[in-house]
């Protein structure tokens, strides 16, 4: 007998505590049980289809159940499922690392494998602090931008700027200072923010290990966007004041901004780059910290337990995840993905112009394959985002607004007719608020 949505939902709610969720909401808000996925569609247990307009938390690049990625994982499964990466290695990890070194900014020559985005940020923070320590400098403070988000482990939370998290967990957080993110996508805003950045660095550089930022788009911060000029200036200032630059490309990497990596828009090479999400095409958890030979050699010495980098994960460099990542990169290599994305982004840009005429729309902004519609005139208690989420689901589209910001970040395989439906549903939903 076929399983119904209601049955699966009830079984779930008996035992599962969901992330980023007030579970009491599900007394009235239906949980959507997904049975399968194909391309840009997700299907529930009663065969209703939903366009995955948010790439399932920004991870899916080439559609669900992608044949190439699935086949590569299946082949790897029959060869090697896992081996520790301490004292051992394996071909998928080696090949993937070489590919990442070849495709990322030129100064990034070493790959450190981790498990997920937050863990990659943790590793980068520790690596930066430990680097300075190995050189005889104690620099225990990090610098980040207002409105930022870098994950939800303790270190990652410390360098983020999500008020709810910071207020709740403040006693647990590590030392962090913040400077203002550019207020918009103008060059003037970038220059203004750089003035503040230099003022802080000039005064506190001796205690600051690194500046961490999300290049061009602050994802969880309402898809706030800024000009590449800020990245150029930030790279120059961090070099001037002997502070590392950590580019958190966990969301922006692998084509989301219109180039393979957001740093390419500014032609900069950071000291660290964190990558995850789209790295495996949305299939398996995997993340990396890319860094420089200079950082690597600060830890390279005859045995000294205090100088070695102290960080590990059981599933670091998992062969199945590496196989998924290699398949994902193969799709980029064999297809004009970025060129096709440019056409789709241009089409989306034209189609969302009409949102600007709605009185409850404050701003429409876009960077590559990420488009955001920011609403205005609502109190946070009205939970506008939740209302939009419910409406879109009823129309067969998965949107997961960030508060009063509705955004599109679909898989790159989305077709024009699916783009049209995604935009139509969002437009009608905003009209009805």
JOVEN-V74621 format. One line per field, one symbol per residue. psi: psi as a letter, one per 40 degrees, with the letter a starting at -180 (. if undefined). burial: 1 if it has 16 or more other ideal C-beta (glycine too) atoms within 10 Angstrom, else 0. Layout:
psi: ???
burial: ???
This chain:
psi: hhhiddddddddedehhiifhhdddeddhhhhhhdiihbeiihaeefhihhgeefgfedhdfiifhdddddddddddedhdiiieheiiiddddddddddddeiideheihhhadiddddddddddddddddddeehhgeiihiiieiheaeidddddeifhddddddedeeiihiiiihihdaeidddddddddddddddddedeehdihhihhdhhcefffhiiidddddddddddddefhihhhgfddeifededididdddefihidihhibcedeeedihhiihhaiddddeeehiihhddeihghiidehfhdddddddddddddddeigdddddddddddddddeddddehdehdihiihbfhhhhhiieiideefdddddddddddefhhhgigbehhihgiieehidddddddddddddddde.
burial: 0000100110000000000000000000001011001011110110000111111101111111010010011001000000001000010110011011000110110111111111111111111111111100001011111011111100111111110010000000000111101100100011001100110110001011111111111111111111111111111011001011111111111111111111111101111111111111111111111111001001000000000010101011111111111111101100001100100110010011001001001001111111111110000000111001101110101111111111111111110001101110111011000
